[in-house]
Amino acid sequence: MVYKWQNYGLLFKGRESFKNHKSYMELGVTFPIFERLKGYIQYTNGYGESMIDYSHSQQTIGIGFSLTDYFQG
């Protein structure tokens, strides 16, 4: 799910395994830095962020730059 609010972008991704009840969620926020450069903050929680850690639950926080604008149009 993606939502634009003023100059900020809010992103949510979630999934659930109904077989073993292991879930994953990702929250992200984009914010303007300069004209077309946007910052990005991401929080993840759950199982399976990658194939390496598919059976381990973990929480991560990331900070970076957004190269793709989800809100064109």
Backbone as XML, in Angstrom:
<?xml version="1.0"?>
<chain id="A" units="angstrom">
  <residue number="1" name="MET">
    <atom name="N" x="0.845" y="-1.154" z="0.000"/>
    <atom name="CA" x="0.000" y="0.000" z="0.000"/>
    <atom name="C" x="0.904" y="1.235" z="0.000"/>
  </residue>
  <residue number="2" name="VAL">
    <atom name="N" x="0.555" y="2.202" z="-0.776"/>
    <atom name="CA" x="1.319" y="3.447" z="-0.875"/>
    <atom name="C" x="0.344" y="4.609" z="-0.724"/>
  </residue>
  <residue number="3" name="TYR">
    <atom name="N" x="0.728" y="5.615" z="0.050"/>
    <atom name="CA" x="-0.129" y="6.774" z="0.277"/>
    <atom name="C" x="0.729" y="8.030" z="0.276"/>
  </residue>
  <residue number="4" name="LYS">
    <atom name="N" x="0.269" y="9.051" z="-0.425"/>
    <atom name="CA" x="0.981" y="10.327" z="-0.447"/>
    <atom name="C" x="0.252" y="11.319" z="0.450"/>
  </residue>
  <residue number="5" name="TRP">
    <atom name="N" x="1.014" y="11.950" z="1.338"/>
    <atom name="CA" x="0.478" y="12.965" z="2.237"/>
    <atom name="C" x="1.395" y="14.174" z="2.176"/>
  </residue>
  <residue number="6" name="GLN">
    <atom name="N" x="0.908" y="15.275" z="1.611"/>
    <atom name="CA" x="1.681" y="16.491" z="1.354"/>
    <atom name="C" x="2.944" y="16.117" z="0.571"/>
  </residue>
  <residue number="7" name="ASN">
    <atom name="N" x="4.145" y="16.363" z="1.103"/>
    <atom name="CA" x="5.388" y="16.002" z="0.407"/>
    <atom name="C" x="5.972" y="14.686" z="0.899"/>
  </residue>
  <residue number="8" name="TYR">
    <atom name="N" x="5.227" y="13.935" z="1.687"/>
    <atom name="CA" x="5.718" y="12.689" z="2.268"/>
    <atom name="C" x="5.022" y="11.495" z="1.619"/>
  </residue>
  <residue number="9" name="GLY">
    <atom name="N" x="5.739" y="10.415" z="1.516"/>
    <atom name="CA" x="5.162" y="9.175" z="1.026"/>
    <atom name="C" x="5.181" y="8.139" z="2.134"/>
  </residue>
  <residue number="10" name="LEU">
    <atom name="N" x="4.073" y="7.454" z="2.326"/>
    <atom name="CA" x="3.953" y="6.419" z="3.340"/>
    <atom name="C" x="3.757" y="5.088" z="2.629"/>
  </residue>
  <residue number="11" name="LEU">
    <atom name="N" x="4.559" y="4.093" z="2.983"/>
    <atom name="CA" x="4.503" y="2.800" z="2.324"/>
    <atom name="C" x="4.319" y="1.694" z="3.354"/>
  </residue>
  <residue number="12" name="PHE">
    <atom name="N" x="3.509" y="0.687" z="3.013"/>
    <atom name="CA" x="3.301" y="-0.474" z="3.877"/>
    <atom name="C" x="3.291" y="-1.731" z="3.021"/>
  </residue>
  <residue number="13" name="LYS">
    <atom name="N" x="4.003" y="-2.750" z="3.488"/>
    <atom name="CA" x="3.965" y="-4.055" z="2.850"/>
    <atom name="C" x="3.851" y="-5.094" z="3.955"/>
  </residue>
  <residue number="14" name="GLY">
    <atom name="N" x="2.964" y="-6.063" z="3.797"/>
    <atom name="CA" x="2.800" y="-7.090" z="4.805"/>
    <atom name="C" x="2.455" y="-8.422" z="4.176"/>
  </residue>
  <residue number="15" name="ARG">
    <atom name="N" x="2.828" y="-9.491" z="4.859"/>
    <atom name="CA" x="2.444" y="-10.823" z="4.405"/>
    <atom name="C" x="2.345" y="-11.747" z="5.612"/>
  </residue>
  <residue number="16" name="GLU">
    <atom name="N" x="1.566" y="-12.807" z="5.458"/>
    <atom name="CA" x="1.291" y="-13.763" z="6.525"/>
    <atom name="C" x="1.311" y="-15.170" z="5.952"/>
  </residue>
  <residue number="17" name="SER">
    <atom name="N" x="1.982" y="-16.073" z="6.630"/>
    <atom name="CA" x="1.933" y="-17.490" z="6.286"/>
    <atom name="C" x="0.889" y="-18.134" z="7.187"/>
  </residue>
  <residue number="18" name="PHE">
    <atom name="N" x="-0.240" y="-18.514" z="6.624"/>
    <atom name="CA" x="-1.312" y="-19.079" z="7.426"/>
    <atom name="C" x="-0.990" y="-20.501" z="7.880"/>
  </residue>
  <residue number="19" name="LYS">
    <atom name="N" x="-0.034" y="-21.147" z="7.223"/>
    <atom name="CA" x="0.343" y="-22.507" z="7.597"/>
    <atom name="C" x="1.091" y="-22.521" z="8.934"/>
  </residue>
  <residue number="20" name="ASN">
    <atom name="N" x="2.089" y="-21.662" z="9.096"/>
    <atom name="CA" x="2.880" y="-21.660" z="10.328"/>
    <atom name="C" x="2.812" y="-20.329" z="11.087"/>
  </residue>
  <residue number="21" name="HIS">
    <atom name="N" x="1.955" y="-19.412" z="10.653"/>
    <atom name="CA" x="1.700" y="-18.131" z="11.333"/>
    <atom name="C" x="2.965" y="-17.299" z="11.520"/>
  </residue>
  <residue number="22" name="LYS">
    <atom name="N" x="3.791" y="-17.254" z="10.491"/>
    <atom name="CA" x="4.958" y="-16.381" z="10.496"/>
    <atom name="C" x="4.661" y="-15.215" z="9.564"/>
  </residue>
  <residue number="23" name="SER">
    <atom name="N" x="4.763" y="-14.015" z="10.083"/>
    <atom name="CA" x="4.383" y="-12.835" z="9.311"/>
    <atom name="C" x="5.573" y="-11.905" z="9.121"/>
  </residue>
  <residue number="24" name="TYR">
    <atom name="N" x="5.363" y="-10.915" z="8.252"/>
    <atom name="CA" x="6.381" y="-9.919" z="7.944"/>
    <atom name="C" x="5.670" y="-8.616" z="7.646"/>
  </residue>
  <residue number="25" name="MET">
    <atom name="N" x="6.230" y="-7.504" z="8.119"/>
    <atom name="CA" x="5.699" y="-6.193" z="7.750"/>
    <atom name="C" x="6.847" y="-5.224" z="7.520"/>
  </residue>
  <residue number="26" name="GLU">
    <atom name="N" x="6.595" y="-4.300" z="6.625"/>
    <atom name="CA" x="7.579" y="-3.278" z="6.286"/>
    <atom name="C" x="6.859" y="-1.934" z="6.234"/>
  </residue>
  <residue number="27" name="LEU">
    <atom name="N" x="7.391" y="-0.956" z="6.942"/>
    <atom name="CA" x="6.873" y="0.407" z="6.927"/>
    <atom name="C" x="7.964" y="1.319" z="6.386"/>
  </residue>
  <residue number="28" name="GLY">
    <atom name="N" x="7.593" y="2.235" z="5.509"/>
    <atom name="CA" x="8.569" y="3.157" z="4.954"/>
    <atom name="C" x="7.996" y="4.556" z="4.835"/>
  </residue>
  <residue number="29" name="VAL">
    <atom name="N" x="8.882" y="5.534" z="4.928"/>
    <atom name="CA" x="8.500" y="6.941" z="4.775"/>
    <atom name="C" x="9.530" y="7.611" z="3.879"/>
  </residue>
  <residue number="30" name="THR">
    <atom name="N" x="9.059" y="8.276" z="2.830"/>
    <atom name="CA" x="9.940" y="9.104" z="2.011"/>
    <atom name="C" x="9.671" y="10.560" z="2.364"/>
  </residue>
  <residue number="31" name="PHE">
    <atom name="N" x="10.729" y="11.374" z="2.299"/>
    <atom name="CA" x="10.601" y="12.785" z="2.643"/>
    <atom name="C" x="11.545" y="13.582" z="1.748"/>
  </residue>
  <residue number="32" name="PRO">
    <atom name="N" x="11.171" y="14.817" z="1.406"/>
    <atom name="CA" x="12.001" y="15.614" z="0.500"/>
    <atom name="C" x="13.277" y="16.101" z="1.181"/>
  </residue>
  <residue number="33" name="ILE">
    <atom name="N" x="14.385" y="16.068" z="0.427"/>
    <atom name="CA" x="15.659" y="16.626" z="0.883"/>
    <atom name="C" x="15.985" y="17.854" z="0.037"/>
  </residue>
  <residue number="34" name="PHE">
    <atom name="N" x="16.070" y="17.653" z="-1.279"/>
    <atom name="CA" x="16.232" y="18.737" z="-2.238"/>
    <atom name="C" x="15.104" y="18.630" z="-3.248"/>
  </residue>
  <residue number="35" name="GLU">
    <atom name="N" x="15.251" y="19.254" z="-4.399"/>
    <atom name="CA" x="14.166" y="19.273" z="-5.380"/>
    <atom name="C" x="13.649" y="17.876" z="-5.719"/>
  </residue>
  <residue number="36" name="ARG">
    <atom name="N" x="14.499" y="17.015" z="-6.275"/>
    <atom name="CA" x="14.053" y="15.678" z="-6.675"/>
    <atom name="C" x="14.687" y="14.561" z="-5.847"/>
  </residue>
  <residue number="37" name="LEU">
    <atom name="N" x="15.496" y="14.903" z="-4.881"/>
    <atom name="CA" x="16.144" y="13.920" z="-4.028"/>
    <atom name="C" x="15.296" y="13.701" z="-2.781"/>
  </residue>
  <residue number="38" name="LYS">
    <atom name="N" x="15.011" y="12.429" z="-2.502"/>
    <atom name="CA" x="14.183" y="12.106" z="-1.349"/>
    <atom name="C" x="14.936" y="11.182" z="-0.404"/>
  </residue>
  <residue number="39" name="GLY">
    <atom name="N" x="14.733" y="11.394" z="0.878"/>
    <atom name="CA" x="15.257" y="10.494" z="1.887"/>
    <atom name="C" x="14.263" y="9.382" z="2.144"/>
  </residue>
  <residue number="40" name="TYR">
    <atom name="N" x="14.736" y="8.295" z="2.735"/>
    <atom name="CA" x="13.881" y="7.143" z="2.985"/>
    <atom name="C" x="14.235" y="6.519" z="4.333"/>
  </residue>
  <residue number="41" name="ILE">
    <atom name="N" x="13.238" y="6.262" z="5.149"/>
    <atom name="CA" x="13.402" y="5.547" z="6.413"/>
    <atom name="C" x="12.511" y="4.322" z="6.347"/>
  </residue>
  <residue number="42" name="GLN">
    <atom name="N" x="13.073" y="3.165" z="6.720"/>
    <atom name="CA" x="12.352" y="1.903" z="6.621"/>
    <atom name="C" x="12.463" y="1.129" z="7.936"/>
  </residue>
  <residue number="43" name="TYR">
    <atom name="N" x="11.351" y="0.536" z="8.340"/>
    <atom name="CA" x="11.307" y="-0.341" z="9.512"/>
    <atom name="C" x="10.711" y="-1.676" z="9.072"/>
  </residue>
  <residue number="44" name="THR">
    <atom name="N" x="11.366" y="-2.780" z="9.412"/>
    <atom name="CA" x="10.835" y="-4.103" z="9.104"/>
    <atom name="C" x="10.779" y="-4.926" z="10.382"/>
  </residue>
  <residue number="45" name="ASN">
    <atom name="N" x="9.825" y="-5.854" z="10.409"/>
    <atom name="CA" x="9.655" y="-6.731" z="11.556"/>
    <atom name="C" x="9.047" y="-8.038" z="11.074"/>
  </residue>
  <residue number="46" name="GLY">
    <atom name="N" x="9.670" y="-9.153" z="11.442"/>
    <atom name="CA" x="9.080" y="-10.443" z="11.127"/>
    <atom name="C" x="10.054" y="-11.405" z="10.489"/>
  </residue>
  <residue number="47" name="TYR">
    <atom name="N" x="9.477" y="-12.396" z="9.836"/>
    <atom name="CA" x="10.221" y="-13.486" z="9.219"/>
    <atom name="C" x="10.390" y="-13.246" z="7.725"/>
  </residue>
  <residue number="48" name="GLY">
    <atom name="N" x="11.518" y="-13.656" z="7.184"/>
    <atom name="CA" x="11.683" y="-13.755" z="5.747"/>
    <atom name="C" x="11.945" y="-12.471" z="4.995"/>
  </residue>
  <residue number="49" name="GLU">
    <atom name="N" x="12.744" y="-11.587" z="5.547"/>
    <atom name="CA" x="13.127" y="-10.409" z="4.764"/>
    <atom name="C" x="13.945" y="-10.837" z="3.548"/>
  </residue>
  <residue number="50" name="SER">
    <atom name="N" x="14.731" y="-11.900" z="3.693"/>
    <atom name="CA" x="15.457" y="-12.490" z="2.569"/>
    <atom name="C" x="15.459" y="-14.004" z="2.740"/>
  </residue>
  <residue number="51" name="MET">
    <atom name="N" x="15.931" y="-14.725" z="1.751"/>
    <atom name="CA" x="15.966" y="-16.184" z="1.821"/>
    <atom name="C" x="16.957" y="-16.682" z="2.883"/>
  </residue>
  <residue number="52" name="ILE">
    <atom name="N" x="17.952" y="-15.890" z="3.205"/>
    <atom name="CA" x="18.944" y="-16.298" z="4.207"/>
    <atom name="C" x="18.314" y="-16.394" z="5.594"/>
  </residue>
  <residue number="53" name="ASP">
    <atom name="N" x="17.410" y="-15.487" z="5.905"/>
    <atom name="CA" x="16.838" y="-15.451" z="7.254"/>
    <atom name="C" x="15.346" y="-15.797" z="7.269"/>
  </residue>
  <residue number="54" name="TYR">
    <atom name="N" x="14.914" y="-16.698" z="6.396"/>
    <atom name="CA" x="13.489" y="-16.995" z="6.291"/>
    <atom name="C" x="12.904" y="-17.610" z="7.561"/>
  </residue>
  <residue number="55" name="SER">
    <atom name="N" x="13.725" y="-18.253" z="8.395"/>
    <atom name="CA" x="13.203" y="-18.900" z="9.605"/>
    <atom name="C" x="13.578" y="-18.153" z="10.889"/>
  </residue>
  <residue number="56" name="HIS">
    <atom name="N" x="14.059" y="-16.918" z="10.770"/>
    <atom name="CA" x="14.447" y="-16.124" z="11.942"/>
    <atom name="C" x="13.652" y="-14.821" z="11.953"/>
  </residue>
  <residue number="57" name="SER">
    <atom name="N" x="13.072" y="-14.522" z="13.100"/>
    <atom name="CA" x="12.365" y="-13.253" z="13.252"/>
    <atom name="C" x="13.373" y="-12.167" z="13.613"/>
  </residue>
  <residue number="58" name="GLN">
    <atom name="N" x="13.242" y="-11.013" z="12.982"/>
    <atom name="CA" x="14.141" y="-9.913" z="13.290"/>
    <atom name="C" x="13.474" y="-8.576" z="13.024"/>
  </residue>
  <residue number="59" name="GLN">
    <atom name="N" x="14.030" y="-7.537" z="13.628"/>
    <atom name="CA" x="13.601" y="-6.161" z="13.405"/>
    <atom name="C" x="14.781" y="-5.388" z="12.842"/>
  </residue>
  <residue number="60" name="THR">
    <atom name="N" x="14.526" y="-4.561" z="11.824"/>
    <atom name="CA" x="15.589" y="-3.737" z="11.257"/>
    <atom name="C" x="15.074" y="-2.320" z="11.039"/>
  </residue>
  <residue number="61" name="ILE">
    <atom name="N" x="15.986" y="-1.379" z="11.066"/>
    <atom name="CA" x="15.706" y="0.013" z="10.721"/>
    <atom name="C" x="16.756" y="0.433" z="9.706"/>
  </residue>
  <residue number="62" name="GLY">
    <atom name="N" x="16.323" y="1.064" z="8.626"/>
    <atom name="CA" x="17.247" y="1.512" z="7.601"/>
    <atom name="C" x="16.985" y="2.959" z="7.221"/>
  </residue>
  <residue number="63" name="ILE">
    <atom name="N" x="18.045" y="3.637" z="6.830"/>
    <atom name="CA" x="17.971" y="5.032" z="6.383"/>
    <atom name="C" x="18.730" y="5.132" z="5.078"/>
  </residue>
  <residue number="64" name="GLY">
    <atom name="N" x="18.169" y="5.842" z="4.109"/>
    <atom name="CA" x="18.850" y="5.969" z="2.829"/>
    <atom name="C" x="18.185" y="6.997" z="1.942"/>
  </residue>
  <residue number="65" name="PHE">
    <atom name="N" x="18.380" y="6.820" z="0.639"/>
    <atom name="CA" x="17.827" y="7.709" z="-0.369"/>
    <atom name="C" x="16.888" y="6.928" z="-1.262"/>
  </residue>
  <residue number="66" name="SER">
    <atom name="N" x="15.847" y="7.572" z="-1.721"/>
    <atom name="CA" x="14.894" y="6.942" z="-2.633"/>
    <atom name="C" x="15.242" y="7.358" z="-4.057"/>
  </residue>
  <residue number="67" name="LEU">
    <atom name="N" x="15.485" y="6.374" z="-4.902"/>
    <atom name="CA" x="15.780" y="6.641" z="-6.306"/>
    <atom name="C" x="14.548" y="6.537" z="-7.185"/>
  </residue>
  <residue number="68" name="THR">
    <atom name="N" x="13.475" y="5.986" z="-6.655"/>
    <atom name="CA" x="12.234" y="5.814" z="-7.387"/>
    <atom name="C" x="11.143" y="6.615" z="-6.688"/>
  </residue>
  <residue number="69" name="ASP">
    <atom name="N" x="10.373" y="7.373" z="-7.459"/>
    <atom name="CA" x="9.251" y="8.105" z="-6.894"/>
    <atom name="C" x="7.994" y="7.286" z="-7.144"/>
  </residue>
  <residue number="70" name="TYR">
    <atom name="N" x="7.370" y="6.777" z="-6.095"/>
    <atom name="CA" x="6.171" y="5.957" z="-6.214"/>
    <atom name="C" x="4.941" y="6.792" z="-6.546"/>
  </residue>
  <residue number="71" name="PHE">
    <atom name="N" x="5.050" y="8.101" z="-6.501"/>
    <atom name="CA" x="3.875" y="8.950" z="-6.528"/>
    <atom name="C" x="3.768" y="9.798" z="-7.793"/>
  </residue>
  <residue number="72" name="GLN">
    <atom name="N" x="4.260" y="9.318" z="-8.907"/>
    <atom name="CA" x="4.099" y="10.067" z="-10.162"/>
    <atom name="C" x="2.664" y="9.971" z="-10.612"/>
  </residue>
  <residue number="73" name="GLY">
    <atom name="N" x="2.153" y="11.064" z="-11.100"/>
    <atom name="CA" x="0.822" y="11.038" z="-11.663"/>
    <atom name="C" x="-0.183" y="11.288" z="-10.695"/>
  </residue>
</chain>
